[in-house]
């Protein structure tokens, strides 16, 4: 009775909105009481309707009632709190809208703590006790509270679905195999559950392994980020320091030239002014003598004239005008020309090296992308390549915009029978190019290569160049004087694929139908920009080689 009395008291002094003991209780005109904040929030949602109703009896009010605290009810609630009855025991926790309610409780239902798959009912703690105490319920299957218990019943027969149809991949009851699932592959739901649990465990293990691998890769990538940042910051500091030093050096040279110019200017101006001053004195003296002579020339007394004329001192020769040499008025223009020449050379160097620096920066490729598989994939990396005549000691006949080289034929007196030449463009990052050979020998004697810039005449004879020699029905790969026989279909067109950052170099035979066959592939580390090279052994027989324009 005491417990029943407590339940009644607790429910009486609870807010029907929040289901907790009243806080700042207010009572509306219909007599129902709520927490002040709860009823205010409820009525705030009805502002647009301008009609305010009681959540329990739905009595409507207009206008919105003014709420005042029910002091007597508040005092009673405080007394309940003091006696420790402010909250219901665990077995008296009432079910809210989101909870699963006990199906046995009458009136206000308590929260269910378990659902029974045999009874198809959810129980609160009190009503669940028979399942723990009575042997009759020991075989019942208890699960976490579920609102979907009815989904376990067959919609056709109303029986518990304890079987599984593998043919239709759905749960069925024991009557289903008699009619619509007749002849189907059926097993018990428990057996299917066990098998699927095993598959699920395998899937979980795979997922967990992938998580471990992903976390490991993530850690590696984080380390790469840190390494990239460190390397980039170091490179930035070094480049800033280097360019600052260059700027300071240029500023110092500018200051030195300026100081020398001003010093020489001062010296030359001083010399000229000294001469100018002496010349002015001489002119003044000459003017004075000219005035005397003029006066004497106006003397009419013959005797006096002759007497004074005899006493005239001889006219001295000029000591200054003869030392002044007439020359083109260039002054310091030669210095201007010299400085301009230095500027032009510096700009040429910066322009030439800046391309290499820029390509080196963009060549940083941390993540290795998959290699091309189809010809279209290769063509994505095609490059327009031209030949640099300055990289050969011969005078080859270049055409097609310097993409094609042709041997001079039998009239090539004074020339040996081979020629080496490098491309003008450097090869960095990923690139793909093709070389087409022709002539009397059909490309026999053509060699294609990639090399560092200072290796234009020794392809394959050192560790700075890699060459594929194309002979009659055979290929040979050369590197550092070591030759490796290569087997593959002969063709007049050879493809070269380079991934500079990944250190991958591949040679392909390209057929007339544009089918590509891998001839040879190496994996190494390139430390400088590479250049495409061509070596024509039968240069004196009019052989040709051309970098094909693929785009």
PAVO-406932 format. One record per residue (C-alpha): residue number from 1; residue in three letters; x, y, z. Coordinates in pm, whole numbers. Example, Ala and Ser with C-alpha at 12.3 -4.5 7.8 and 13.67 -1.06 7.14 Angstrom:
2
[1,"ala",[1230,-450,780]] [2,"ser",[1367,-106,714]] 
//
This chain:
551
[1,"unk",[0,0,0]] [2,"unk",[283,235,84]] [3,"unk",[437,165,-257]] [4,"unk",[100,220,-423]] [5,"unk",[54,542,-230]] [6,"unk",[396,663,-342]] [7,"unk",[313,588,-702]] [8,"unk",[-6,788,-675]] [9,"unk",[166,1078,-505]] [10,"unk",[452,1080,-755]] [11,"unk",[217,1069,-1051]] [12,"unk",[-4,1336,-898]] [13,"unk",[285,1578,-861]] [14,"unk",[441,1505,-1201]] [15,"unk",[418,1723,-1511]] [16,"unk",[239,1534,-1789]] [17,"unk",[462,1706,-2046]] [18,"unk",[814,1627,-1914]] [19,"unk",[699,1333,-1692]] [20,"unk",[914,1464,-1408]] [21,"unk",[828,1628,-1074]] [22,"unk",[679,1973,-1118]] [23,"unk",[924,2265,-1137]] [24,"unk",[775,2608,-1064]] [25,"unk",[424,2457,-1089]] [26,"unk",[139,2656,-1244]] [27,"unk",[-228,2559,-1267]] [28,"unk",[-446,2654,-1562]] [29,"unk",[-821,2725,-1534]] [30,"unk",[-919,2363,-1608]] [31,"unk",[-730,2253,-1294]] [32,"unk",[-437,2073,-1457]] [33,"unk",[-87,2164,-1339]] [34,"unk",[239,2184,-1534]] [35,"unk",[594,2308,-1503]] [36,"unk",[592,2676,-1593]] [37,"unk",[859,2632,-1863]] [38,"unk",[684,2323,-2009]] [39,"unk",[342,2487,-2057]] [40,"unk",[503,2809,-2187]] [41,"unk",[697,2611,-2448]] [42,"unk",[379,2421,-2541]] [43,"unk",[181,2742,-2586]] [44,"unk",[467,2910,-2778]] [45,"unk",[404,2653,-3048]] [46,"unk",[37,2757,-3067]] [47,"unk",[101,3130,-3106]] [48,"unk",[17,3120,-3477]] [49,"unk",[-328,2971,-3404]] [50,"unk",[-398,3226,-3129]] [51,"unk",[-580,2946,-2941]] [52,"unk",[-411,2797,-2635]] [53,"unk",[-521,2455,-2511]] [54,"unk",[-456,2229,-2211]] [55,"unk",[-233,1936,-2321]] [56,"unk",[-447,1692,-2113]] [57,"unk",[-813,1792,-2152]] [58,"unk",[-771,2008,-2467]] [59,"unk",[-980,2294,-2319]] [60,"unk",[-910,2604,-2526]] [61,"unk",[-828,2953,-2401]] [62,"unk",[-827,3288,-2574]] [63,"unk",[-638,3509,-2515]] [64,"unk",[-327,3336,-2379]] [65,"unk",[-368,3291,-2002]] [66,"unk",[-133,3469,-1765]] [67,"unk",[52,3206,-1564]] [68,"unk",[118,3245,-1193]] [69,"unk",[316,3011,-974]] [70,"unk",[104,2778,-759]] [71,"unk",[282,2830,-427]] [72,"unk",[91,2560,-238]] [73,"unk",[173,2298,-503]] [74,"unk",[532,2417,-510]] [75,"unk",[561,2367,-133]] [76,"unk",[420,2013,-159]] [77,"unk",[673,1925,-432]] [78,"unk",[953,2058,-213]] [79,"unk",[832,1837,72]] [80,"unk",[841,1538,-161]] [81,"unk",[1201,1619,-255]] [82,"unk",[1303,1642,110]] [83,"unk",[1164,1293,179]] [84,"unk",[1365,1151,-111]] [85,"unk",[1063,1069,-328]] [86,"unk",[1149,1310,-608]] [87,"unk",[1216,1035,-860]] [88,"unk",[1051,702,-932]] [89,"unk",[1245,379,-875]] [90,"unk",[1391,210,-1177]] [91,"unk",[1094,-22,-1212]] [92,"unk",[861,279,-1217]] [93,"unk",[1025,473,-1501]] [94,"unk",[740,569,-1728]] [95,"unk",[769,521,-2103]] [96,"unk",[809,832,-2312]] [97,"unk",[726,877,-2682]] [98,"unk",[1066,739,-2788]] [99,"unk",[1062,444,-2549]] [100,"unk",[922,91,-2586]] [101,"unk",[631,59,-2342]] [102,"unk",[550,-249,-2135]] [103,"unk",[261,-435,-2299]] [104,"unk",[139,-574,-1965]] [105,"unk",[111,-247,-1771]] [106,"unk",[-235,-94,-1745]] [107,"unk",[-295,278,-1721]] [108,"unk",[28,472,-1748]] [109,"unk",[281,226,-1891]] [110,"unk",[638,178,-1770]] [111,"unk",[945,143,-1989]] [112,"unk",[1010,-204,-2123]] [113,"unk",[1351,-347,-2050]] [114,"unk",[1322,-662,-2265]] [115,"unk",[1111,-801,-2548]] [116,"unk",[1030,-1172,-2579]] [117,"unk",[1045,-1323,-2928]] [118,"unk",[825,-1614,-2816]] [119,"unk",[555,-1417,-2634]] [120,"unk",[589,-1132,-2888]] [121,"unk",[545,-895,-2592]] [122,"unk",[767,-628,-2429]] [123,"unk",[801,-628,-2049]] [124,"unk",[900,-380,-1780]] [125,"unk",[1125,-506,-1503]] [126,"unk",[835,-601,-1276]] [127,"unk",[639,-798,-1535]] [128,"unk",[954,-959,-1671]] [129,"unk",[1027,-1142,-1342]] [130,"unk",[828,-1459,-1433]] [131,"unk",[1063,-1510,-1731]] [132,"unk",[1352,-1527,-1487]] [133,"unk",[1175,-1724,-1213]] [134,"unk",[943,-1975,-1387]] [135,"unk",[1094,-2278,-1569]] [136,"unk",[815,-2247,-1826]] [137,"unk",[985,-1936,-1974]] [138,"unk",[1344,-2065,-1981]] [139,"unk",[1334,-2138,-2354]] [140,"unk",[1195,-1796,-2439]] [141,"unk",[1426,-1563,-2632]] [142,"unk",[1470,-1225,-2465]] [143,"unk",[1615,-935,-2668]] [144,"unk",[1654,-562,-2626]] [145,"unk",[1319,-375,-2627]] [146,"unk",[1184,-350,-2982]] [147,"unk",[887,-174,-3138]] [148,"unk",[908,-408,-3438]] [149,"unk",[802,-735,-3276]] [150,"unk",[503,-770,-3506]] [151,"unk",[738,-780,-3804]] [152,"unk",[846,-1124,-3678]] [153,"unk",[498,-1262,-3750]] [154,"unk",[408,-1402,-4091]] [155,"unk",[166,-1162,-4257]] [156,"unk",[-10,-1456,-4430]] [157,"unk",[-39,-1711,-4151]] [158,"unk",[11,-1503,-3836]] [159,"unk",[274,-1749,-3713]] [160,"unk",[621,-1674,-3581]] [161,"unk",[872,-1670,-3868]] [162,"unk",[1130,-1924,-3755]] [163,"unk",[1243,-2033,-4102]] [164,"unk",[1433,-1870,-4388]] [165,"unk",[1376,-1916,-4760]] [166,"unk",[1712,-1893,-4938]] [167,"unk",[1539,-1899,-5277]] [168,"unk",[1347,-1577,-5207]] [169,"unk",[1587,-1449,-4940]] [170,"unk",[1317,-1381,-4679]] [171,"unk",[1199,-1502,-4340]] [172,"unk",[897,-1736,-4340]] [173,"unk",[688,-1934,-4094]] [174,"unk",[662,-2315,-4079]] [175,"unk",[343,-2307,-4292]] [176,"unk",[491,-2111,-4584]] [177,"unk",[681,-2407,-4740]] [178,"unk",[342,-2577,-4787]] [179,"unk",[208,-2320,-5034]] [180,"unk",[392,-2022,-5192]] [181,"unk",[740,-2139,-5086]] [182,"unk",[681,-2502,-5180]] [183,"unk",[996,-2666,-5318]] [184,"unk",[1217,-2375,-5217]] [185,"unk",[1550,-2406,-5040]] [186,"unk",[1452,-2343,-4677]] [187,"unk",[1643,-2368,-4351]] [188,"unk",[1577,-2264,-3995]] [189,"unk",[1616,-1897,-3922]] [190,"unk",[1865,-1992,-3650]] [191,"unk",[2083,-2181,-3900]] [192,"unk",[2073,-1895,-4151]] [193,"unk",[2144,-1654,-3867]] [194,"unk",[2448,-1858,-3760]] [195,"unk",[2584,-1874,-4117]] [196,"unk",[2527,-1508,-4182]] [197,"unk",[2689,-1428,-3846]] [198,"unk",[3001,-1611,-3965]] [199,"unk",[2998,-1413,-4289]] [200,"unk",[2941,-1098,-4090]] [201,"unk",[3238,-1181,-3869]] [202,"unk",[3456,-1232,-4177]] [203,"unk",[3334,-900,-4316]] [204,"unk",[3408,-734,-3982]] [205,"unk",[3756,-883,-3979]] [206,"unk",[3815,-754,-4332]] [207,"unk",[3683,-413,-4233]] [208,"unk",[3895,-407,-3918]] [209,"unk",[4201,-505,-4120]] [210,"unk",[4123,-233,-4372]] [211,"unk",[4083,10,-4083]] [212,"unk",[4426,-93,-3951]] [213,"unk",[4576,-61,-4300]] [214,"unk",[4401,271,-4349]] [215,"unk",[4524,402,-4014]] [216,"unk",[4874,284,-4103]] [217,"unk",[4853,454,-4443]] [218,"unk",[4707,762,-4277]] [219,"unk",[5005,771,-4044]] [220,"unk",[5241,735,-4339]] [221,"unk",[5059,1014,-4524]] [222,"unk",[5079,1234,-4214]] [223,"unk",[5451,1169,-4202]] [224,"unk",[5468,1256,-4571]] [225,"unk",[5281,1582,-4504]] [226,"unk",[5530,1667,-4230]] [227,"unk",[5824,1569,-4452]] [228,"unk",[5685,1775,-4742]] [229,"unk",[5635,2074,-4514]] [230,"unk",[5985,2041,-4369]] [231,"unk",[6143,2003,-4711]] [232,"unk",[5939,2288,-4862]] [233,"unk",[6016,2518,-4568]] [234,"unk",[6385,2434,-4594]] [235,"unk",[6381,2496,-4969]] [236,"unk",[6195,2826,-4921]] [237,"unk",[6446,2940,-4658]] [238,"unk",[6738,2839,-4879]] [239,"unk",[6594,3000,-5191]] [240,"unk",[6511,3319,-4999]] [241,"unk",[6863,3327,-4857]] [242,"unk",[7019,3257,-5197]] [243,"unk",[6811,3513,-5386]] [244,"unk",[6862,3766,-5106]] [245,"unk",[7238,3714,-5135]] [246,"unk",[7209,3757,-5511]] [247,"unk",[7010,4075,-5463]] [248,"unk",[7267,4203,-5212]] [249,"unk",[7548,4112,-5451]] [250,"unk",[7377,4294,-5736]] [251,"unk",[7311,4590,-5507]] [252,"unk",[7678,4589,-5398]] [253,"unk",[7795,4570,-5759]] [254,"unk",[7556,4851,-5843]] [255,"unk",[7692,5055,-5555]] [256,"unk",[8052,4978,-5661]] [257,"unk",[7985,5081,-6020]] [258,"unk",[7808,5394,-5904]] [259,"unk",[8096,5482,-5671]] [260,"unk",[8354,5421,-5945]] [261,"unk",[8150,5624,-6192]] [262,"unk",[8117,5915,-5949]] [263,"unk",[8487,5899,-5860]] [264,"unk",[8592,5891,-6224]] [265,"unk",[8337,6162,-6300]] [266,"unk",[8490,6379,-6029]] [267,"unk",[8844,6315,-6156]] [268,"unk",[8757,6388,-6516]] [269,"unk",[8554,6699,-6430]] [270,"unk",[8843,6824,-6212]] [271,"unk",[9093,6777,-6495]] [272,"unk",[8866,6953,-6741]] [273,"unk",[8803,7239,-6499]] [274,"unk",[9180,7280,-6439]] [275,"unk",[9233,7306,-6811]] [276,"unk",[8934,7533,-6838]] [277,"unk",[9072,7765,-6567]] [278,"unk",[9418,7783,-6727]] [279,"unk",[9261,7839,-7064]] [280,"unk",[9050,8123,-6923]] [281,"unk",[9363,8282,-6774]] [282,"unk",[9542,8251,-7106]] [283,"unk",[9244,8402,-7290]] [284,"unk",[9236,8690,-7042]] [285,"unk",[9608,8751,-7093]] [286,"unk",[9569,8733,-7469]] [287,"unk",[9283,8980,-7460]] [288,"unk",[9499,9218,-7257]] [289,"unk",[9785,9186,-7508]] [290,"unk",[9543,9231,-7793]] [291,"unk",[9422,9554,-7634]] [292,"unk",[9784,9679,-7605]] [293,"unk",[9852,9588,-7964]] [294,"unk",[9537,9761,-8071]] [295,"unk",[9640,10075,-7883]] [296,"unk",[9986,10060,-8039]] [297,"unk",[9837,10014,-8385]] [298,"unk",[9648,10341,-8338]] [299,"unk",[9969,10536,-8261]] [300,"unk",[10023,10796,-8538]] [301,"unk",[10374,10896,-8430]] [302,"unk",[10605,10685,-8638]] [303,"unk",[10901,10709,-8408]] [304,"unk",[10697,10637,-8100]] [305,"unk",[10531,10339,-8269]] [306,"unk",[10863,10189,-8374]] [307,"unk",[11013,10248,-8032]] [308,"unk",[10722,10078,-7854]] [309,"unk",[10695,9799,-8109]] [310,"unk",[11059,9703,-8053]] [311,"unk",[10994,9671,-7683]] [312,"unk",[10701,9429,-7729]] [313,"unk",[10776,9082,-7585]] [314,"unk",[10731,8791,-7826]] [315,"unk",[10390,8614,-7816]] [316,"unk",[10418,8285,-7627]] [317,"unk",[10271,7966,-7774]] [318,"unk",[9960,7809,-7627]] [319,"unk",[10036,7535,-7375]] [320,"unk",[9681,7406,-7334]] [321,"unk",[9483,7389,-7653]] [322,"unk",[9735,7154,-7810]] [323,"unk",[9685,6903,-7525]] [324,"unk",[9310,6882,-7582]] [325,"unk",[9239,6592,-7816]] [326,"unk",[8914,6582,-8006]] [327,"unk",[8734,6243,-7973]] [328,"unk",[8375,6119,-8000]] [329,"unk",[8169,6243,-7708]] [330,"unk",[8087,5896,-7561]] [331,"unk",[8210,5962,-7208]] [332,"unk",[8059,5682,-6996]] [333,"unk",[7837,5527,-7263]] [334,"unk",[8075,5229,-7282]] [335,"unk",[8000,5161,-6917]] [336,"unk",[7628,5165,-6996]] [337,"unk",[7683,4913,-7275]] [338,"unk",[7892,4691,-7047]] [339,"unk",[7628,4696,-6772]] [340,"unk",[7356,4621,-7028]] [341,"unk",[7557,4323,-7152]] [342,"unk",[7587,4192,-6797]] [343,"unk",[7213,4243,-6750]] [344,"unk",[7133,4057,-7071]] [345,"unk",[7359,3767,-6974]] [346,"unk",[7209,3752,-6625]] [347,"unk",[6856,3755,-6767]] [348,"unk",[6949,3478,-7011]] [349,"unk",[7091,3267,-6729]] [350,"unk",[6789,3329,-6506]] [351,"unk",[6548,3257,-6791]] [352,"unk",[6728,2938,-6889]] [353,"unk",[6772,2806,-6537]] [354,"unk",[6431,2924,-6418]] [355,"unk",[6262,2669,-6643]] [356,"unk",[6469,2392,-6485]] [357,"unk",[6394,2526,-6135]] [358,"unk",[6023,2552,-6210]] [359,"unk",[6010,2203,-6359]] [360,"unk",[6205,2067,-6063]] [361,"unk",[5952,2221,-5826]] [362,"unk",[5653,2082,-6017]] [363,"unk",[5829,1745,-6047]] [364,"unk",[5766,1676,-5679]] [365,"unk",[5521,1386,-5684]] [366,"unk",[5476,1208,-5353]] [367,"unk",[5191,976,-5448]] [368,"unk",[5265,733,-5728]] [369,"unk",[4979,722,-5977]] [370,"unk",[4910,405,-6179]] [371,"unk",[5096,373,-6507]] [372,"unk",[4906,419,-6835]] [373,"unk",[4742,103,-6971]] [374,"unk",[4593,204,-7305]] [375,"unk",[4725,417,-7587]] [376,"unk",[4477,690,-7496]] [377,"unk",[4626,687,-7145]] [378,"unk",[4976,732,-7289]] [379,"unk",[4866,1011,-7520]] [380,"unk",[4751,1212,-7219]] [381,"unk",[5120,1263,-7142]] [382,"unk",[5240,1329,-7498]] [383,"unk",[5497,1605,-7548]] [384,"unk",[5594,1808,-7855]] [385,"unk",[5967,1748,-7897]] [386,"unk",[6212,1929,-8125]] [387,"unk",[6584,1872,-8187]] [388,"unk",[6856,2107,-8070]] [389,"unk",[7121,2142,-8343]] [390,"unk",[7365,2282,-8086]] [391,"unk",[7387,1939,-7919]] [392,"unk",[7563,1775,-8215]] [393,"unk",[7893,1839,-8391]] [394,"unk",[7735,1752,-8728]] [395,"unk",[7524,1971,-8948]] [396,"unk",[7216,1753,-8984]] [397,"unk",[6934,1842,-9216]] [398,"unk",[6647,1939,-8987]] [399,"unk",[6289,1983,-9106]] [400,"unk",[5929,1966,-8986]] [401,"unk",[5995,2240,-8732]] [402,"unk",[6321,2073,-8618]] [403,"unk",[6133,1752,-8536]] [404,"unk",[6286,1551,-8824]] [405,"unk",[6653,1482,-8896]] [406,"unk",[6770,1347,-9232]] [407,"unk",[7109,1200,-9324]] [408,"unk",[7305,1377,-9597]] [409,"unk",[7332,1074,-9824]] [410,"unk",[7630,968,-10033]] [411,"unk",[7754,1322,-10099]] [412,"unk",[7830,1379,-9730]] [413,"unk",[8204,1421,-9774]] [414,"unk",[8386,1503,-9456]] [415,"unk",[8115,1353,-9235]] [416,"unk",[8126,1026,-9043]] [417,"unk",[7847,774,-9085]] [418,"unk",[7663,849,-8757]] [419,"unk",[7508,1142,-8578]] [420,"unk",[7392,1208,-8221]] [421,"unk",[7145,1478,-8128]] [422,"unk",[6941,1571,-7819]] [423,"unk",[6603,1734,-7782]] [424,"unk",[6572,2100,-7702]] [425,"unk",[6301,2037,-7443]] [426,"unk",[6379,1874,-7111]] [427,"unk",[6173,1578,-6994]] [428,"unk",[6038,1596,-6641]] [429,"unk",[5734,1458,-6459]] [430,"unk",[5537,1224,-6685]] [431,"unk",[5579,1237,-7063]] [432,"unk",[5534,1017,-7367]] [433,"unk",[5686,1059,-7714]] [434,"unk",[5731,855,-8030]] [435,"unk",[6015,839,-8281]] [436,"unk",[5947,735,-8643]] [437,"unk",[6244,608,-8848]] [438,"unk",[6280,571,-9222]] [439,"unk",[6519,555,-9514]] [440,"unk",[6698,293,-9717]] [441,"unk",[6765,75,-9413]] [442,"unk",[6409,110,-9278]] [443,"unk",[6525,235,-8944]] [444,"unk",[6797,-27,-8900]] [445,"unk",[7072,148,-8704]] [446,"unk",[6841,392,-8526]] [447,"unk",[6892,433,-8153]] [448,"unk",[6657,620,-7921]] [449,"unk",[6767,734,-7580]] [450,"unk",[6716,961,-7284]] [451,"unk",[7015,1131,-7129]] [452,"unk",[7130,1411,-6908]] [453,"unk",[7220,1724,-7101]] [454,"unk",[7598,1668,-7104]] [455,"unk",[7569,1327,-7275]] [456,"unk",[7496,1398,-7641]] [457,"unk",[7758,1167,-7793]] [458,"unk",[7789,864,-7566]] [459,"unk",[7442,715,-7533]] [460,"unk",[7444,403,-7318]] [461,"unk",[7816,421,-7248]] [462,"unk",[7790,570,-6898]] [463,"unk",[7549,597,-6606]] [464,"unk",[7396,918,-6740]] [465,"unk",[7214,787,-7045]] [466,"unk",[6979,500,-7136]] [467,"unk",[6954,379,-7498]] [468,"unk",[6752,130,-7702]] [469,"unk",[6931,25,-8022]] [470,"unk",[6701,-87,-8303]] [471,"unk",[6866,-341,-8532]] [472,"unk",[6732,-576,-8795]] [473,"unk",[6468,-788,-8616]] [474,"unk",[6627,-730,-8277]] [475,"unk",[6672,-473,-8004]] [476,"unk",[6949,-411,-7754]] [477,"unk",[6923,-195,-7443]] [478,"unk",[7241,-13,-7342]] [479,"unk",[7328,137,-7005]] [480,"unk",[7672,210,-6861]] [481,"unk",[7838,0,-7138]] [482,"unk",[7625,-303,-7047]] [483,"unk",[7402,-441,-7321]] [484,"unk",[7080,-634,-7262]] [485,"unk",[6910,-820,-7550]] [486,"unk",[6544,-727,-7590]] [487,"unk",[6281,-941,-7761]] [488,"unk",[5981,-784,-7930]] [489,"unk",[5809,-707,-8261]] [490,"unk",[6013,-485,-8490]] [491,"unk",[5859,-154,-8589]] [492,"unk",[5964,171,-8750]] [493,"unk",[5801,360,-8460]] [494,"unk",[5931,346,-8102]] [495,"unk",[5742,489,-7804]] [496,"unk",[5920,625,-7498]] [497,"unk",[5736,665,-7168]] [498,"unk",[5903,845,-6878]] [499,"unk",[5782,902,-6523]] [500,"unk",[6069,1114,-6393]] [501,"unk",[5946,1133,-6035]] [502,"unk",[5880,759,-6008]] [503,"unk",[6206,673,-6187]] [504,"unk",[6025,470,-6459]] [505,"unk",[6151,451,-6818]] [506,"unk",[5981,226,-7075]] [507,"unk",[6032,162,-7446]] [508,"unk",[5746,39,-7668]] [509,"unk",[5714,-99,-8018]] [510,"unk",[5424,77,-8192]] [511,"unk",[5268,-109,-8484]] [512,"unk",[5100,38,-8790]] [513,"unk",[4765,-22,-8618]] [514,"unk",[4894,171,-8315]] [515,"unk",[4914,-139,-8096]] [516,"unk",[5178,-92,-7828]] [517,"unk",[5409,-370,-7707]] [518,"unk",[5640,-318,-7410]] [519,"unk",[5999,-385,-7513]] [520,"unk",[6196,-289,-7204]] [521,"unk",[6133,-117,-6874]] [522,"unk",[6367,4,-6600]] [523,"unk",[6315,140,-6249]] [524,"unk",[6581,380,-6126]] [525,"unk",[6627,726,-5977]] [526,"unk",[6676,1027,-6201]] [527,"unk",[6866,1315,-6044]] [528,"unk",[6851,1569,-6330]] [529,"unk",[6613,1669,-6609]] [530,"unk",[6638,1429,-6902]] [531,"unk",[6650,1498,-7276]] [532,"unk",[6537,1272,-7559]] [533,"unk",[6821,1155,-7782]] [534,"unk",[6853,1012,-8133]] [535,"unk",[7155,831,-8275]] [536,"unk",[7146,748,-8648]] [537,"unk",[7418,499,-8735]] [538,"unk",[7361,519,-9115]] [539,"unk",[7371,896,-9134]] [540,"unk",[7551,890,-9470]] [541,"unk",[7278,675,-9626]] [542,"unk",[6995,925,-9597]] [543,"unk",[6828,765,-9295]] [544,"unk",[6564,973,-9115]] [545,"unk",[6422,999,-8765]] [546,"unk",[6133,1214,-8656]] [547,"unk",[5970,1303,-8324]] [548,"unk",[5604,1248,-8410]] [549,"unk",[5362,1527,-8321]] [550,"unk",[5099,1326,-8134]] [551,"unk",[4851,1602,-8052]] 
//
